[in-house]
């Protein structure tokens, strides 16, 4: 999912897949062993965040969703 980010801003990427605010955390992981991943934007621009949670380079999309056929 393409998201415009701002340099120096912290974003919390959802790892558990439960968030209703994908790709970002909304706290629904509470009570599980999962926790969000902190991402600090290095520069202002568009970043592709993974939504399928299959990426090998979290939190960024690496195309793994295409390999899995979804």
C-alpha positions as CSV (number, residue, x, y, z in Angstrom):
1,X,0.0,0.0,0.0
2,X,1.5,3.3,-1.1
3,X,1.7,5.8,1.8
4,X,3.1,9.3,1.7
5,X,5.5,9.7,4.6
6,X,7.3,12.6,6.2
7,X,11.0,12.5,7.0
8,X,11.7,11.9,10.7
9,X,8.1,10.8,11.4
10,X,7.6,7.5,13.3
11,X,5.0,5.0,11.9
12,X,4.0,1.8,13.7
13,X,3.5,-1.0,11.2
14,X,1.0,-3.8,12.2
15,X,2.6,-7.2,12.4
16,X,-0.4,-9.2,13.6
17,X,-2.7,-8.4,10.7
18,X,-5.7,-7.6,13.1
19,X,-5.6,-3.8,12.7
20,X,-8.5,-2.1,11.1
21,X,-6.1,0.7,10.1
22,X,-3.8,-1.4,7.9
23,X,-0.9,-1.2,7.3
24,X,-0.6,0.6,10.7
25,X,-1.2,-0.6,14.2
26,X,-4.5,0.3,16.0
27,X,-3.7,-1.6,19.2
28,X,-5.8,-4.7,18.5
29,X,-2.7,-6.9,19.1
30,X,-3.0,-6.3,22.8
31,X,-3.4,-9.6,24.6
32,X,-1.3,-11.4,22.0
33,X,2.4,-12.1,21.6
34,X,2.6,-9.7,18.7
35,X,3.8,-6.1,18.7
36,X,4.0,-3.4,16.0
37,X,7.2,-2.6,14.2
38,X,8.6,1.0,14.5
39,X,9.5,2.6,11.2
40,X,11.0,6.1,11.0
41,X,10.9,7.7,7.6
42,X,14.3,8.6,6.4
43,X,13.0,11.0,3.8
44,X,9.7,12.6,2.7
45,X,8.0,10.7,-0.2
46,X,5.9,7.6,-1.0
47,X,6.7,4.3,0.7
48,X,5.1,1.0,-0.1
49,X,4.1,-0.7,3.1
50,X,3.4,-4.5,3.2
51,X,-0.2,-5.3,4.0
52,X,-0.1,-9.1,3.4
53,X,2.5,-9.6,6.1
54,X,4.5,-12.0,3.9
55,X,7.3,-9.6,3.2
56,X,10.9,-10.6,3.9
57,X,11.8,-7.0,4.5
58,X,9.2,-5.6,7.0
59,X,7.6,-3.2,7.0
60,X,8.1,-2.6,3.3
61,X,6.5,-4.5,0.4
62,X,8.9,-6.8,-1.4
63,X,6.3,-8.4,-3.8
64,X,5.8,-11.6,-1.8
65,X,2.1,-11.2,-2.2
66,X,2.5,-11.8,-5.9
67,X,4.5,-15.0,-5.4
68,X,1.8,-16.4,-3.1
69,X,-0.9,-15.7,-5.6
70,X,-2.9,-13.2,-3.5
